[in-house]
Amino acid sequence: MRTIRTVTLVVVALAGVGLVTIAHAQKQTPGSGTQVVTLKVPDMFCGGCEVGVKVAAKKVDGVKSVKTDADKRLAEVTFDPTKTTPEAIASAITKNAGFKVELPKVTKQ
């Protein structure tokens, strides 16, 4: 019965529509060939939301790990930049978890 409740919680959390914004510039992890991007997820307010964001991001080829914090509404994604981009990760969260994604505008100087 506990498993059914957990699954139901995730399904309910995934049914909502949220907003994901890339909040911080991506940073490269020295010597590992990976980069880290921090996504701001304003509507991630519970453990079910965290699970939805993690599952959606991990479906992207090249994503190595995902750490979420519902209290801070952040998801930190470590990925291989030769296989994916922050935009592709954000798109997967929109497609697979139902959270809308807003990417920051990049201006050239």
C-alpha positions as CSV (number, residue, x, y, z in Angstrom):
1,M,0.0,0.0,0.0
2,R,2.9,2.4,0.8
3,T,4.2,2.0,-2.8
4,I,0.8,2.9,-4.2
5,R,0.7,6.1,-2.1
6,T,4.2,7.1,-3.3
7,V,3.3,6.5,-6.9
8,T,0.1,8.5,-6.5
9,L,2.0,11.4,-5.0
10,V,4.4,11.5,-7.9
11,V,1.6,11.3,-10.4
12,V,-0.3,14.1,-8.7
13,A,2.9,16.2,-8.5
14,L,3.7,15.6,-12.2
15,A,0.2,16.6,-13.3
16,G,0.8,20.2,-12.1
17,V,2.5,22.7,-14.4
18,G,5.4,24.5,-13.0
19,L,8.1,26.9,-14.1
20,V,11.8,26.1,-14.5
21,T,14.4,28.7,-15.0
22,I,18.1,28.3,-15.5
23,A,19.3,30.4,-12.6
24,H,23.0,30.2,-12.6
25,A,25.6,29.9,-15.3
26,Q,26.9,26.5,-15.9
27,K,30.2,25.7,-14.4
28,Q,32.7,23.1,-15.5
29,T,33.9,20.5,-13.0
30,P,37.8,20.5,-13.3
31,G,39.3,17.4,-14.8
32,S,36.1,15.4,-15.1
33,G,34.7,16.5,-18.5
34,T,31.4,17.4,-16.9
35,Q,29.6,20.6,-16.2
36,V,27.1,21.6,-13.6
37,V,24.0,23.8,-14.1
38,T,21.7,25.0,-11.4
39,L,18.0,25.2,-12.4
40,K,15.6,27.3,-10.5
41,V,12.3,25.4,-10.2
42,P,9.8,27.9,-8.5
43,D,6.9,25.4,-8.4
44,M,8.9,22.5,-6.9
45,F,7.5,22.5,-3.4
46,C,7.5,18.9,-2.3
47,G,9.3,15.6,-2.5
48,G,7.0,14.4,-5.3
49,C,8.0,17.4,-7.4
50,E,11.7,16.7,-6.6
51,V,11.2,13.1,-7.9
52,G,9.5,14.3,-11.1
53,V,12.3,16.7,-11.8
54,K,15.0,14.1,-11.1
55,V,13.4,11.4,-13.2
56,A,12.8,13.8,-16.2
57,A,16.4,15.2,-16.1
58,K,17.9,11.7,-15.8
59,K,16.2,10.6,-19.0
60,V,18.6,12.9,-20.9
61,D,21.6,11.1,-22.3
62,G,24.7,12.6,-20.7
63,V,23.1,13.6,-17.4
64,K,25.3,12.2,-14.7
65,S,23.5,13.3,-11.5
66,V,20.7,15.5,-10.2
67,K,20.4,17.0,-6.8
68,T,17.2,18.8,-5.8
69,D,16.1,21.0,-3.0
70,A,12.4,21.7,-2.8
71,D,12.9,24.3,0.1
72,K,15.3,26.3,-2.1
73,R,13.4,25.3,-5.3
74,L,16.7,24.4,-7.0
75,A,18.0,21.4,-9.1
76,E,21.7,21.0,-9.6
77,V,22.4,18.9,-12.7
78,T,25.8,17.4,-13.5
79,F,26.1,16.5,-17.2
80,D,28.5,15.7,-20.1
81,P,28.5,18.8,-22.4
82,T,29.5,16.6,-25.3
83,K,26.2,14.8,-25.0
84,T,23.7,17.4,-23.9
85,T,23.0,21.0,-23.1
86,P,21.1,22.9,-20.3
87,E,18.4,23.7,-22.9
88,A,17.9,20.0,-23.6
89,I,17.7,19.2,-19.9
90,A,15.2,21.9,-19.4
91,S,13.2,20.7,-22.4
92,A,13.1,17.2,-21.0
93,I,11.8,18.5,-17.7
94,T,9.0,20.3,-19.5
95,K,8.2,17.3,-21.7
96,N,8.4,14.5,-19.0
97,A,7.5,16.3,-15.8
98,G,5.0,19.0,-17.0
99,F,7.1,21.9,-15.7
100,K,7.3,24.9,-18.1
101,V,10.8,26.1,-18.8
102,E,12.0,29.6,-19.2
103,L,15.6,30.0,-20.3
104,P,17.5,33.2,-19.5
105,K,18.2,35.6,-22.3
106,V,21.9,35.7,-23.2
107,T,23.2,39.0,-24.4
108,K,26.5,39.4,-26.3
109,Q,28.8,42.2,-25.1
